Amino acid sequence: MIRNVRIEDAKEIVDIYNYYILNSNVTFEIDSIDLEEMEKRIMENIKSNPWIVYEENNKILGYAYVGEWKSRVAFRFAKEMSVYLDVNLRGRGIGTKLMEKLLAECKKCDIHTLISIITMPNDTSLALHKKFGFEKAGYFKEVGFKGEKWLDVIYLQLLM
């Protein structure tokens, strides 16, 4: 089932996210975050942006959300989106289901443009976004440094 996030989901969400922080280049955060920080992020974000979870048998298997892309007021109709799945459950279509629901929620909001920033290479995420019509908007070489190497990112954009 897909539903809106609740503050009590923060523990499972932080566990999913911390895996990616500590074991991948998917996020450019380097240090794991604690429950309090995730609760703060959820509470700040859900005031004006969609945040959903995929739950099965009372367990959060993935989540997706939209957040601010840039802080300047002229960017208020452009949002950045992210999807994260339990690392052991990829390939089950959960990312597709989350993306479908998140995009439906975004259409109810005052969002004109969705932006997704993907660390390369990441063929799985790239394919998911392209399936929903995201297009390449930019490519930046060696803009992140994590795991003792320089990392590229691709910017994808979807006009709503």
Secondary structure, DSSP 8 states (H G I E B T S, - for coil): -EEE--GGGHHHHHHHHHHHHHH-SSS---S---HHHHHHHHHHHTTTS-EEEEEETTEEEEEEEEEES-SSGGGTTEEEEEEEE-GGGTTSSHHHHHHHHHHHHHHTTT-SEEEEEEEES-HHHHHHHHHTT-EEEEEEEEEEEETTEEEEEEEEEEE-
